[in-house]
Structure formats: C-alpha cells, structure tokens
C-alpha cells in the first residue's frame, strides 16, 4: 500500500493510516503477526468444537454430534474467513485496525466459550460473541468506505448486509425447536449471500497469494489441533498400561494419516486457481469450499480420539464400524474437498484426478476392516506416492 505523503509542516501520525485498498499485485505479501495471533485465538474455538464432537461420539449421540458440530463450526469458520479476506484487501495494521481486530478476537473467544452449551442447543453465549465479531467487521467496512471512494459501493453493501443479518441472529434467540433450526439455515444462506451481493459489481482487491497462504496456515493449525487431541487421548489411554502396544501402533497410523493429509493439501499451490480463473464463482467456491476442508480436518482429531477410546475399551456406546467411521468419513470428505478445490476432476494428470475420489471411497470402505485407521493411513500414503510419481514433470494447477 502506498501512503499519501504528509503535507509540509504536518505531523506524521504513525498510529493511523488511510484505509486504502491494497495492490492485488503487491510483491512479498505475507501474513502479518496480527493475522497469526488471530488464527491462534480462533483455533481455541476449533479445539472446543472438536472436543464436543468427541464427547457426543463417546456417548453414542453421533447424529446430534455431527449436526451440532456443523452448526458451531460455521460460526467459527465464517468469522475467520471474513477477517482474512478483509485483511487481504484493506489491512492498514494501524492502531484502529488492531483494536478492531482485538474486538473480533474477543468475539471469537466468546464463541469458543459458548461451544459446549451450543451443543446442548443453547446459543445464548455463542450468538453474542458471533455478533460482536461481525459488528466489528461492519466498523471496518465503514472505515474503508470513508477512506477509499472506489471501494465505497462494495464496502457499504458489506456493512448494510452484515448488520441486517446480525439483527436476525439476535432475533433467532427467541425461537426454539424446528423453527430455530430452519431459521439457522436461512441465516447461513443470507450470510453467504452478502459477499456475493457486495462483490458482484464492485470487487475488492484481495491478494491471491496472501489468501492462499492464510488458508494454508489455518489448515496447518487445524491439523496441529488434530495431533494435539489424538496425542492427549493416547497419553490418557497409555496411563492404563494395558494397551500400550496397540496405542503405539494407532499413534503411528494416525501420524501417517495426518502427514498424508498435509502433503496432499499443499502438493498443489492454493493460489493457482485463484490466479488462473479469477472469476467470482471460482473465488467464492474456493473460499467457501474450504469449510469442508477445515471442518473435516478438525473432525479427524475427534475421530482419532474415538478410535483410542474404542481400542482401550473405554467407550461402551459405540460399535466398531461407527468408531471407525468417526475417522474414515472425515478423511474421505477432506480428500474429496481437496480434490475439487486444488486438483480438479478434469486435471490432465489422470492418475491423480482419479486417485483422490477412489482413495476416498476406499478409506470409507476401510471402516469394515479389523484395523480401519491403519488401512486408511496406508491408503492415503499410497495416494501421496501416486501424486509424487505421476506429478513429476506435470504442470501444476
């Protein structure tokens, strides 16, 4: 961003900069320390959601757990996504911007504190935290509208749209039962529609390499949360000193599984599709589609904890197939999502284009084997080998 030169005799106000749209072609555009802090605070909410999903599985409430996890994870993911795309276009990193980000972090931590009660159907703590995040974004968009006339139409659309939806989120607190569920999905659609409405005619100048890096960093943090949750579960199981050998084997399989997920996600550069096909549809489908990548990755951690509990005979309400699918299904969703967003069904390297969906199906089928996590780890490792062998010399998407 190029800052306007100060007038002769005026003081340079380092604490405040004009919020001008950043250059989409800016070189060496990387994530800032503030963005990294934001991610670390939000991963607390991700960890809480994964923990509650594990508890729901352990108690045999699989359907309720998956449904609640999907609802809660939307609030976490949507708050993170909106901050990241705004920062990519308008990050001034001055005092007002940092304070507004602090408010968003406070909202995110409030959302994290409300995850447990949200799984019980009580959103009275989560919704205020969510609305706090979103209204802070409204303040940011209004500031951008005031400072940058070319971006004013889009910024005002964002501010109006976000504000209107937050009023409806608060009104939803007075609903219960089926009407509350229906209202939730209606409001999700409205939230997703606001950027489409704002960007359709007046696009903002987000940076493709920066956005890809931000998504990649959040993927890394979520995978780290998976490893942390699984390690904690294995440590607790090993304390019984009765299943150490099996737990070591399961830990190795889980590590291979997570490492393969990391490899497959980062094998193709995330920004390539955003640069090659910079249409609104491509951008939104890539950005929105990562909900499945983030959510499925977080769910793998809960699934591995379920696998540990099943192998140590501490779960009594979960059968072997359900315990296996707690891991294999999220892994399959992760593979299919990466395939659609990074690889593409029409990828000219056919072994890779076909290998992802085939492996996803086989991973789910592994649920019916005696050692499903181990088989899933072998399958994903084999897919990594296929990408290494057949991608050699191939142009990347």
Buried (B, 14 or more C-beta within 10 A) or exposed (E): BEEEEEEEEEEEEEEEBEBBBBEBEEEEBEBEEBBEBBBEBBBBBBBBBBBBBBBBBBBBBBEBBBBBBBBBBBBBBBBBBBBBBBBBBBBBBBEBBEEBBBBBBBBBBBBBBBBBBBBEEEBEBBBBBBBBBBBBBBBBBBBBBEBBEEBBEBBBBBBBBBBEBBEEBEEBBEEEEEEBBEBBEEBBEBBBEBBEBBBEEBBBBBBBBBBBBBBBBBBBBBBBBBBBBBBBBBEBBBEEEEBEEBBEBBBEBBBBBBBBBBBBBBBBBBBBBBEEEEEEEBBBBBBBBBBBBBBBBBBBBBBBBBBBBBBBEBBEEBEEEBBBBBBBBBBBBBBBBBBBBBBBEEBEBEBBBBBBBBBBEBBBBBBEBEBBBBBBBBBBBEBBEBBEEBBEEEEEB
